[in-house]
Amino acid sequence: MSDDPVRIFAQERPDWSPPLEMPEGVEFRRGVPFGVGGGRELAADLFLPPASFAAPRPAMLYIYGGGWQGGTPSHFYRQAARLAAKGVVGVCNWYRLSGEAEFPAAVEDCKCAVRWMRAAADELGIDAGRIGVTGGSAGGHLAAMLVTTAGVEELEGEGGHADQPSEVQLGVPFNPVTDVVSFFDDAPAPAWVTKFMGGTLEEMPERYHLASPIEFIGPGTPPCLLFHGTGDTTVPHDQSVRFAQAMTKAGREVELVLVEGEPHGFFNSGPHFEPTYARMEQFVLEHFGVSR
């Protein structure tokens, strides 16, 4: 198993551009255990800032997408490496996919990762009061869940570090699912949705509402920056529009970046990677009080 992040990214994301370049001084650690899910060990890949950045430092959890049924942590290697070079610890976590376990397993695993980040704060030089989360598509859904469901006990799971809170201080969801219920508005929901949920809305309405982050926005929801392409046919951009509207109605800080005509996952490569990353970096560093 290679421990070279550049090689891993090139093998797993051969069509994505730009390629991963490791900034000088950033340390990569692969397969670091952070908890237990379904009786097996869960691990994450870490990007640690250069030693010149004094601890404690802010941190970001990066959650990959893939319809809750596929994907790998390399999805956000580039963002994690670049932000690590700015002094932000990066944690790219694995989580249980729908072929192994239904909702809320993936949410539980991601919350466990946040709790572990706090439990390992001294070792990793993390400021436990400055932890954010980002993710794309299904990972955007999981990021939005972490942003909105702090303190919801039925989503915490038993992965470990129960003495630590799973709340986050900001979120950056990319083309996220924010309302699982709405997939049943006009037509049968996609198979990847019902597989993740373990059934249909009619069969388990309470579970679908529990899985919809838009329903948990409240006075404690932290600032969010959302990106979505208006040409997205996998996760309609209305999911982000309504989430942003609900945030505004609740008096919470939110910014929505809509990119005209772009499809699902537009930010992963091509002309949109650099501007979306730049806006994300600005948002994270400003809110965490890190000078650029």
Number of C-alpha atoms within 10 A of each C-alpha: 5 8 12 12 21 16 13 16 21 15 11 14 16 10 12 16 16 13 16 21 13 20 16 10 13 21 17 17 14 16 14 15 15 24 21 19 20 14 9 10 13 22 21 22 23 26 28 27 30 18 11 9 15 11 16 19 23 24 34 29 27 32 29 28 25 15 22 25 17 13 18 17 21 24 23 23 26 23 22 28 27 21 25 29 22 19 26 31 29 30 28 28 25 24 28 23 19 22 11 12 18 18 21 21 23 25 24 23 29 30 28 28 29 28 26 22 27 25 20 15 18 13 11 18 21 25 18 23 15 20 26 28 29 29 25 29 25 28 30 27 29 33 33 31 27 29 28 24 28 18 12 12 8 10 21 23 20 16 24 19 19 14 10 15 18 25 23 27 20 27 30 28 31 31 33 29 32 28 21 22 19 16 18 13 8 7 8 11 16 12 12 14 19 19 19 22 21 18 16 18 20 9 10 12 13 11 18 21 16 21 25 21 22 25 16 20 22 16 11 15 25 19 20 25 20 23 26 31 24 18 17 19 11 14 22 19 22 18 19 26 18 14 24 21 16 18 22 14 11 14 13 18 14 20 16 18 15 17 18 11 12 16 19 22 20 21 23 22 14 12 12 15 17 15 11 18 17 11 13 20 17 15 19 26 17 12 14 19 11 14 9 9
